[in-house]
Amino acid sequence: MRKKISLLVVAFVACSLLSYGWGFFGHKVVHQLSIYGLPKQMQGFFYQNQDYLVQKSVRPDERRNNDPEEAPRHFIDVDVYGVDAVYTMPQSWKAAAEKYPVDTLKKYGIVPWHVMVMKERLTNAFRQQNADSILFYAADLGHYIADAHVPLHTTLNYDGQLTNQHGLHSLWESKVPEMHAEMYKLQNKRAVYLKDTETAIWEVVRASHKLFPGVLELEREATKSFTPETKYVTVERNGRKRQYYSDDFAKKYAELLGPTVAQRMQSSAEVVSNFWYTCWVDGGKPDLDKLMASKLSKDQKKALKQEKKSWKKNTLFQEKRVLALQKKANS
């Protein structure tokens, strides 16, 4: 008999399926880590608004339910354009739109080009020294960059549906990191200026797509150790039964993946920090301290110092300093 799972787990699975990229948990962790990588001139402002940036990191996913233009901004099915298209496609939107119909580009995803749109908006927000706009676009930009780090966001076979591996999307980017993040090494490097942001985001897409075959193959390898009864759990919602990967299977899959998911999360945080920093530099390096509601209090300075120390030691999870887990526990 197939395993039955509690209503709590059913709700958790449902939320994961609705979270699209990295899961809500993953996006929040990435944004928190990104703040630690920023230079001192930016860090106070971003840290004072850490709760906002972490919580709003998932806003683009929430918009997908109401905005028909939103979905293509999160992915690019690059394999639709040919086997080597990830290396040969035009990096600029203008050149891509001259080579392919715009409707086709939008149908199969525009994430690298939309990252550039958001980069310009954040740069302008810094230039105008508009605190609300800076925070709004920083949160959204970080989300799209993180999504580009997910291998399944670079292929038409985004959920394993074309290879009879349904549910692979949520397994890789949500269930695996949510189960194992405490064991990940997530020490992203300090932010550096990007001379060519267009190439930088395409390098992210290329690295993600290169990992995609392994995402499929390792699921098949893990399957060899399971029966259909142990590989899946069955959930009934609204009178319909659906199958999801079991916890035991997720653990085996994570074991075979090794550090891959952790490395993509760490890279996400590094690239987000790099883009935020680059936008600030290109926006004229405004004095962000003047945009703060107030100076950091002694308690805030102490908290930042402690969090950065935990970040450097890779003990944020063990010391319960991960905001995504705190909010989850409170809810």
Secondary structure, DSSP 8 states (H G I E B T S, - for coil): ------HHHHHHHHHHHHS-SSHHHHHHHHHHHHHHTS-HHHHHHHHHTHHHHHHGGGHHHHHTTT-TTTGGGG---GGGG-TTHHHHS-SSHHHHHHHS-HHHHHHT--HHHHHHHHHHHHHHHHHHT-HHHHHHHHHHHHHHHHHHT-GGGSSS-TTSGGGT-TTHHHIIIIIHHHHHGGG-----------S-HHHHHHHHHHHHHHHHHHHHHHHHHHHTT--HHHHEEEEEETTEEEEEE-HHHHHHHHHHHTTHHHHHHHHHHHHHHHHHHHHHHHTT---GGGGSSS---HHHHHHHHHHHHHHHHT-TTTTT--HHHHHHHH-
